[in-house]
């Protein structure tokens, strides 16, 4: 099982949409588990996961991780499963503050399902230093950073990469940073073109540039799997990298 954590230090970069799109595309040919760590529950609502059980119950030991796995709605491939989020997830930072080994909380739980899925995709909230961000990166094989094509998102990249480097040094030596995803690109906007050029000049980026499309958000809101050609190309590009 390969674990991909989608990380960000800023909201509004399209990370949850990216998690939804990639997971629904990969699930056509692979067994995929999606775990929503964001208390806002955007991904949980998009995939239609059952709310009777959730990731908070799993991480606090109230239920085994197998009991926390739900089916997505029938519109998605049957190979796509989900661990949903809840607003209670926001309490984990304070509730685990006295736990000496809390950064390994997620990895300890994930070990119980190794071999059950081909892929585990984790969507994290924009919470720098939170266990909801650090824990999934400690548990993962790959971290994927989306950057929307605006200056505020671009300026956050060095801090996030520094966080990944510290985790690699101290907590998870196997973690690999995938090339950055240029996301929510609008060719009509001068700033978007400038940020995209800067991204390509100063960082390793994926070849596929994901456009800002109303149709993408509409598919996600309607609970449908992703059909956008750029996102399909992105999913294939990432899969080639992690299969090397």
N, C-alpha and C positions, 0 to 999 in steps of 0.2 A: 504494500500500500504506500503510495506516494502522497505526501501531505503538502498542500500549497496554502499558505496564509496570505491573504490580501490585506495589506497594511497601509495605513495613512495617518498623518498627524493633523490633517485638516479635513473637515466635512465638505461635501459638495463636489468631490472629485469623480463621482460615478462608480465608487467601489462596489456598492451593493448591486448595482445594475450589472457590473462586470461579473460579479460572482454568480448572479442569476443566469446570465448569458452563457458563460463558459460551462457551468454545470449542466445546463439543459442540453448544450451541444455535445459535450463529452459523454453524457448518459445515453446517447444513441448507440454507442459502441462499447462503453465501459460501465462498470458498477461504480456509482458516485454517491458519496455521502457529503451533504452540505451542513455545516454547523454555523449557525448565526450567533455571534457573540455580542451583537449590537443591541443594547436595551431598547432602541427605537423600533426594532423588529421589522424593518423594511423588507428584508429578504424572506423572513418567515411569512409575512402576509402575501408576498408575491408567489411563493411556492405552495401556499395553502396548507402548511403543516398543521397537524392537530395541536390544540393548545392544552390538552389535558396533562401532557408531560413536556418538559423543556430542559434546556441546558443548565439552568440553575439547579434543578433537582438532581441532575447528573453530577455536577461539580461539587455539590454539598453532600454527596453520598446518600441522598434519600432514595435514589433508585440506581440500578446498574445501567451502564451506558446503553446496553441492548434494549432496555425498556424505554429509553428516551428517544429512540429512533422511530420516526413517523414516515408514512408515505406522503409524497407530494400529491397534488390533485391529479386526476386521471389524464389531464391534458399533457402531462409530461411523460417521458419514457419511464417504464416501470423500474428501470435500473436506478432511478434517481430517488434517494432517500434524504431525510432531513432531521436535524436536531434543532428545534425551534428556540427562539429567544423569548424573553419576558422582561418587563421593567425591573424585576427583582435582580437581574444580572448586575445592575448598578451597585448593589449592596456588597458584592464580592470583595471589593478593595478593602472596605472597613472590616468585613467579617474574617478576612484571611490575614489581616495586618500582623497578627502575632504568630503566624505560621512561618517558621524558619525556612522551610523548603517550598514556600508557596509558588515560586516561579515554575516549579515542576508539576503543579497541580494538573494542568491540562495533559502534559505528556504521560503522566501516570495513568490517567483515565483512558487516553487514546491507545495505550499499549494493550488494552483488553480487547480491541477489535482489529488488531493487526492481522492482515490476511483476509479479512471479511469483505473489503472493498478494494477496487483498483485505485481509487482516488478519494482523498478527503480534502474538501475545499472549505476553508475557514474565513469568514468575513468578520472583520474587527471594527470596533468603533474608533473615532478619531480622538483617542484618549492617551496622550503621551504619558508613559510611565505607569499606566494602569495594568493590573493583572489581566484585564480583558484584551490588552494589546500584547504585553510581554509574554504571557502564558502561551498563546497560540504560536508565537515565533519560536519559543523554546521547544515546542513540540514538532515543528515543521521541518521538512526537507528543503522547501523552496519558499522564498518570500517574493511576492509580486507587488510592485508599487505602481499604482496608476497616478498619472499627473494630468489633470485637466489643463487645457492650454490657456491658462491665465497666470499673471505674475505672482499672485498670492500662493498658488499651488506650487509653482516652480521654486519659490523661495524656501519651501518646506523640505525639499528633497535632501539637502545636506544633513539636516538634523535627523531625519528618518534613517538615512544611510549610516550615520554615526551610531544610532541605536542598534541597527542590525549588526554593525561591526562589534559593538560591545557584547551583544548576545553571543555572537560567534566566538569571541575570545573567552568569555566567562561561563556561558551556560549551554551553548549548543554548537559545538565545533563543526557539525555536518551541514549547517544551514548554508544555502546558496542563494544569492540574490539574482533573480532573473532580470533581464533588461527591462527598463521602465516602459510602461504602456502610455503612449500619448493618447489622451482621452478627451472626449467632448470637443473635438476640433471643428471650428467653423471657418471655412476658407474665406468667407466674406470679411472677417474681422482682422484688422491689422495686428492687434495684440496677439491673436491666436497664431498668426503666421510667424510673428517674431518669437513667441515662446517656443513654438515647434522647432524653429531654426536653432534656438539656443539649446534646447533639449538634445537635438541631434549632434550639435557641436561639442557639448560639454559632458554628455552622459552616454552610456550604452543604452540604446532604445530598441524596442521591437520594430520590425519593418512596417508592420500594420499600424496605421493611424485610424483610431476609432472616431467617426464623425459624430457630431451632435445631431441626433435625429429624433423627431417626435415619434416616429413609428416604433423606435426601440422602447421608449417609455410606455407607449400604448400597449405593446405586446406584453411587457412585464406587468402592467396594471391589470390587464385582462387575464392574467394567469396562463399565458401561452408560452410555448418554448420559443427560443430565439431563432429568427430566420434572417437576420441582417447579414449580408455577405461579408462585410468587414470584420464583424465579430466571429463569424465562422472561420475566416482566414486567420484571425488572431488565435483562436482556439487550436487550430492546426499547427500554427507556428510555435506556440508554447509546448504543445505535445511533442513536437520534434526535438525541442531543447531538453525536455526532461526524460526523453527516451534515449538520448545519446549515451 
